[in-house]
Amino acid sequence: MVEAEETVTEVEVHADDVESDEEVRVVGRPRLGLLDTLTVEVRTPRGAIRKYRCAGAGCPRRWAPRTTVRVLAHAKRCLRLTQEQRHLASSASASKSPGALVAADIAQEAASGSLNVTSSLQSIASSQSSFTSLSDSSLTLTASDNLKLLPRGDGFFGPDGRRKTHRAMDLAIVKLFCVARIPPSVADLAVWKDMLKISLPSYVPASRTRLMDDHIMTEQERVRELQVKHLKTQRHISISFDGGALRSGESLYTVHATTVARDVMLLEGQDGTRESHTGVWISELVLRVSCYILYVTNTLLTVGLLRR
């Protein structure tokens, strides 16, 4: 049994560091440095729920309380944050995606030699399983490979085996909902949960909120990283953009990349509702994506062309 002294961490605060009306709070969980970098705590009355705002200057987004999933979903696209902060949020989001977790499990088993990893098993964590259709990919996912996606062998049973199986199920469900364009509301239906419970009693499927805000959004960021990795191996890439106002009053601008093989990839979907869509704003958006992905060196020349 863990003693109380090991679960409670006291915060050492000097008298000169806080004002007289502030109480010294004792927390039971360590603070997350990533969230402290992306958010700023808002002053609240004593005993009230802690509130946080985005660390970007002038950004109105707030959370009460803050959660890692919601903060990362906002921070990786917030133009008020610096490029380093957005990249930090994107990397953290991609590392927590179902595909990244499955890929880590496969790499761990392959390194330990406990599982003979085949190309079909690797395909669950490859670019083919992440909604891309690269023609030159050697890992082609077919219907017969579905039986090989779940961990088998000595690591199938026990807590570790169940954890790996549940992660594989999470990724398979994300692909099913996105590829088949199934409404996320289906995830809350009792018939959907009953079907999964019959096939795997130990598995608890994600709710609609978790599927939309966590699994799909983090997997989207991982797909973007896989696309960037592929684009870095290509030459003669065309960058295009489009955008405008929607009927709801919101504004959305997108940036795409097209390879010589005519593979079109969505690189960025930027919310521009509260922005002035000038030539400078559009050029900065396209340049930010291009410089990050394609390492454009002649920035001044590109800025001039885009402004024209």
N, C-alpha and C positions, 0 to 999 in steps of 0.2 A: 504493500500500500504506500502511496506517495504521501509524504508528510506535507502539512500546510506550508511549511517554510519553503518547500521546493516549488510550489505552484503560485505563490504570491511574490511579486517583485515590487519592492518599495522604490519610489522615485526620490532620489536625493536632490533636494532643492535648497539653495542658499537663500537667505533672507533678502539679499540684494537683487535676486533674479526675478522675483514676483512682487506684485503689489500686495498691500496689506489685506485687501478684501478677498484675495484668491486663496482657496483651500488647496492643500497638497493632496493630489489624488493618488490613490493606490490602485494599480491595475494588476489584473491577473494574467494578461496575455502580453507578450512583448510587442512593441510597436513595430509596424511595418515601414521600413525605410523608404520603400517604393511609393507608398501612399503619402508619406510625409513630403516627398519630393514633388508630387503631382497635385497636392491639395494643401490648403491653409485652414487651420481651425478658426472658426468664427466665435467671437466672444459671446457667451450665453449666460443667463442667470444661473446662480448656484443651484445645483440639483436638477437642472434641465438636461434634456438629451443633447449630446454634443452635435454640433453642426459644422460642416466643412464646405469650403468653396474651392473652385478650381484655382490653381496657382497662377494661371494666365492673367495678365493685367487686363482688367475690363471684362473678363468673362463672367456672365451672370449665373453660371451653373452651380448649384448647391446640392448637398446631400445631408440627410439627417435620418439615420447615421450613414456613414460611408461604407460601401462594400467594394471589394477588389474588382469584381466583375463590372460594376457600373462605372467605377472610376476609370478603368482601363478602356472601356468602350467609348467613353467621351474623350479621354486624354489623347488617344492615338490619332484623333482627327481634329482636335481643337487648334485653330490657327493662332490663338492667343498664347499658347505655350511655345517654347523654343523647339527647334528641330531636334535637339538632343533629348528633350523630354518626350516628344512624340515617338522618337525611335525607341526610347526606353520602354514606353508603354506598349508599343507594337511588339517588341521582342518578348516582353513578359506575357502578353496575351497569347502569342503563338506558342510559347513553351508550355502553356496550360491546356492546349487544345486536345481533343480526343485523339487526333492523328499523331500528335507529338508524343503522347503518352504510350500509344501502341507501338510507335517506332522505337521508343526507348526500351520497352519490354522485349521487343524482338532483338534489338542490339545486345541487350543484357544476356539473353539466352544464347545468342550466337557466340558471344565472347566467352561464356562459361562452357560452351560445348555441350550443354544439356539438351539442345534441340537442333535437329538438322534443318536449318532454315532453307527453304526452297524459294524459287522466284515467285511462285504463287503466294506464298506466305508473306514475302516482302512487299507484295503489291498492295497490301492493305494500308501501308504507310507510305507508299510511293506517290508520285504525282498523278498516276492513273486513278488512284482511289480518291483523289482530292478534286474531282470535277474538272480536270483538265484533259485535253485530248491531243497530246503531243504525238505526232505521227511517227517520230523517230524513237519513241520510248520502247524499250525491250521488255517492259513489264506490262503485259496486257492482261487485264482482269476479265475473265470469262465467267459464265454462269456456273460452270463446274468447279470453279475455284472457291466458291462460297463455303463449301464444306471444309476447306482447309484454313479458313481465316481464324478460327478460334484456336487458342493454345491447346495442344494435346500433349501426350507423352507423360513423363513423370511430373511435370509442373501443372497438370490440369487440376489435381485435387488439392485440398487444403486452402488456407486463407490467401496465400500468394497466387495460387491458380485461379481462385474465384475473382480476385482483384483484376487479373489480366483478362479474364473472360468478360467481366463487366465493362472494362475499358474498350474491348473489341466490340461489344454490343453497342456502347455509346457511339462509337464511330460509324458502325453500320447503320444505326438509326438516323444519324445526321445525314449520311449519304442518301438514305431512302427518302427522307423528307425533302431534301434539296433537289435531288435528281428527278424525283417523281412529282415535285411541286405539290406536296401534300400540305394542307393548311395546318399550322402549328396547333390549332385547337384540338386536333385529333389526339394529341398526346395526353389530354385530360379526360378522354373518354374511358369509361369503365371497360368497354369491350376491348380496347387496345391494351389496357393494363392486364386484363384477364388472359389475353392471348400470350403475352410475354411471360406471365406468371406460370402458365402451363408449360411453356417450353423451357423456362429456366426459373425455378421457384426462388432462388436466392437473389435474383436480379430485381432491383427497384428502378423502373424507368424514370427518366427525367420528366418533370412537369413541363407545361407549355412555357412558363416563364424561364425556367432554367434552360430549356432547349433553345429558346430564342436568344436570350441575353448572354448565355454562357457558352454552350456547346457550338452553336452555329457561328456566333461572332468570333470566338477564338479560332475555330477551324478556318474561317474566312481569312484571318490574318496569317495562318500557317500556309494556306493556299497562295496567298500573295508572296510569301517568302519563297515558296517553291517556284513561282513564276519568275521572280527576280533572279533566282539562281539559274534558271534556264535561259533567261534573256541575256545574262552575262556571257553566255557561250555563243551568242548569235551576233551576226553582223548585218548592217543595213536595216536597222529597225526604224519603223515610222511611228512617230508619236502624234496622236490626234486627241482633240478634246471637243466637248460639246456640253451644253447646259442651258438652263433657263428657268423660268418660274413655272411652278406646277399649279394646278387648279386649286389646291388647298392653300395657296399663298406662300408655300415654302419654295426655296430655290435649291437646285442641285446641279453641280458641275462634275463631269466625269472625264477621266484621262485614260486613253487606251494605247496599247502598243501592238503593232502588227509586224510579224516577222516575214521573211522572204517566202516561207512556206504558207503564208496567209493564215497563220494562227493569230487570232485576235484575243487579247487578254485585257481585262479590266484591271487597271492599276490603282485607281483612286476614285472614290466617290465622295466629294466634298460638299458639305452643307454650307450654302452661302446665303442663308435667309437674312441674316443681320449684316451683310456686307454690301458694299457698293461695288458693283461688277464693272469696274473700269478696266482699261487695257493693262494697267500696271498690276491690278489684282489678279487678272487671269494669267498674265505672264509669270508672276511669282508662283502661282499654283502649278503651272506646267513645268517651270524650271525646278521647283522643289522636288517634284516627282522624278523628273529627268535626271537631275544631278544625283539624287539618292540611288536611283536604279541603274542608270547607264553611265554614270561618272562623266557627265559632260564637262569638258574643260574650258571651252571657249564660251564662258558665260556671258560676257559682254556682247559678243556677236549674236548669241541666241536671244538675249533680251531685246536687242534692237530689231531683230526679225519678227519677234512675237508682238512687239509694240506696234509694228507697222500693220 
